[in-house]
Amino acid sequence: MDLGDQRILVVDDNNDAADMTAQMLQMYGLNVQVAYGGLEGLAAARANRPYLIFLDIGMPVMDGYQVAQAVRADQMLRDVKLVALTAWGDEASRRKACAAGFDVHLTKPANIAERVKLAGGKL
């Protein structure tokens, strides 16, 4: 499988965090798109049907939980792998992420090896 053909979406309202994650993944040949908020991220997911979404939780307007629930409710996106990439690492946040439909919960700052492995890349 050509990893460059797999679309990865990074959604975070912190532009620097989103861009840094995208750049790290691109260094491993992954095809990465960035969205800077929940609404923009959901629109990008619907338009591009990514393989995986790294999704921040604490965003204004539409938070990561709401985006995850919308992705899971969308027939075309149900198989997308959802990874919470968030500063909220307590057990209650992990349970809430699981209930919202996330597959994986990573606490920031998650290391590059974890991100690349989840995206299907090899270091």
Phi and psi in degrees as a GROMACS rama.xvg file:
@    title "Ramachandran Plot"
@    xaxis  label "Phi"
@    yaxis  label "Psi"
@TYPE xy
-85.1089  112.048  ASP-2
-63.1648  -27.3524  LEU-3
-65.5438  -18.5468  GLY-4
-86.1596  -16.2171  ASP-5
-82.0825  126.008  GLN-6
-88.3162  130.137  ARG-7
-116.786  137.311  ILE-8
-117.816  130.487  LEU-9
-111.168  123.216  VAL-10
-122.357  117.851  VAL-11
-158.532  136.263  ASP-12
-77.955  -10.8935  ASP-13
-88.9611  103.264  ASN-14
-55.4907  -42.5914  ASN-15
-63.6784  -43.4697  ASP-16
-64.0646  -43.5924  ALA-17
-62.7049  -47.5097  ALA-18
-64.4586  -39.1571  ASP-19
-65.8234  -43.774  MET-20
-61.2722  -45.5422  THR-21
-60.9705  -45.0571  ALA-22
-63.2466  -40.2338  GLN-23
-63.1516  -43.4631  MET-24
-68.7289  -37.0019  LEU-25
-64.7904  -28.8713  GLN-26
-62.8768  -20.7454  MET-27
-101.838  17.0539  TYR-28
82.3288  13.6035  GLY-29
-86.8129  145.825  LEU-30
-88.0662  106.495  ASN-31
-120.599  135.94  VAL-32
-117.944  150.133  GLN-33
-120.882  140.603  VAL-34
-130.508  141.37  ALA-35
-105.486  38.3998  TYR-36
168.093  164.474  GLY-37
-62.647  -47.4813  GLY-38
-62.6571  -44.2167  LEU-39
-64.3309  -38.6336  GLU-40
-64.913  -43.2462  GLY-41
-64.5909  -41.1282  LEU-42
-63.1278  -42.0107  ALA-43
-65.6328  -39.2218  ALA-44
-63.4762  -43.6195  ALA-45
-66.7374  -35.5056  ARG-46
-76.5822  -33.3274  ALA-47
-116.287  -8.12186  ASN-48
41.4835  71.4494  ARG-49
-71.2722  161.894  PRO-50
-74.9148  -37.674  TYR-51
-145.228  145.02  LEU-52
-125.991  122.621  ILE-53
-88.9192  120.316  PHE-54
-130.777  121.171  LEU-55
-70.7266  151.797  ASP-56
-91.3486  -52.0303  ILE-57
-82.8498  80.4475  GLY-58
-123.463  147.626  MET-59
-74.6638  167.028  PRO-60
68.5837  -65.303  VAL-61
-133.779  109.266  MET-62
-79.6357  173.925  ASP-63
-62.2519  -34.4247  GLY-64
-62.4736  -43.7422  TYR-65
-65.3312  -40.1055  GLN-66
-63.1715  -45.5589  VAL-67
-59.1983  -44.5974  ALA-68
-63.8249  -39.1317  GLN-69
-66.9401  -38.909  ALA-70
-63.1008  -46.5202  VAL-71
-66.0622  -27.1318  ARG-72
-81.8147  -13.4447  ALA-73
-91.3736  116.826  ASP-74
-51.0984  -38.9939  GLN-75
-75.0844  -16.4553  MET-76
-114.425  0.115652  LEU-77
-56.0288  -29.0914  ARG-78
-89.9919  -0.375377  ASP-79
-65.2378  135.029  VAL-80
-80.1194  124.8  LYS-81
-108.855  124.969  LEU-82
-119.223  117.45  VAL-83
-75.0856  124.362  ALA-84
-122.394  95.9963  LEU-85
-143.638  159.885  THR-86
-80.5889  -13.3431  ALA-87
-87.0081  103.237  TRP-88
-114.114  6.29565  GLY-89
-71.7711  163.766  ASP-90
-62.12  -37.3026  GLU-91
-63.4488  -39.9121  ALA-92
-66.2433  -38.0133  SER-93
-64.475  -42.906  ARG-94
-64.7166  -41.6324  ARG-95
-64.6402  -38.4422  LYS-96
-64.0721  -43.232  ALA-97
-61.7303  -44.7032  CYS-98
-64.1241  -30.1708  ALA-99
-78.1903  -14.0167  ALA-100
115.205  6.35607  GLY-101
-70.5632  145.744  PHE-102
-88.3072  -34.4187  ASP-103
-140.127  147.926  VAL-104
-124.971  114.919  HIS-105
-113.17  137.44  LEU-106
-96.1706  132.32  THR-107
-68.4988  143.1  LYS-108
-86.9474  111.684  PRO-109
-74.4261  140.673  ALA-110
-76.2344  161.282  ASN-111
-63.3094  -34.1204  ILE-112
-61.5862  -41.9462  ALA-113
-63.0632  -43.3599  GLU-114
-66.2838  -45.1073  ARG-115
-66.7176  -41.5169  VAL-116
-60.7187  -45.9239  LYS-117
-62.5466  -33.0106  LEU-118
-80.9983  -3.7055  ALA-119
91.7358  7.5619  GLY-120
-89.2735  169.656  GLY-121
-122.083  137.161  LYS-122
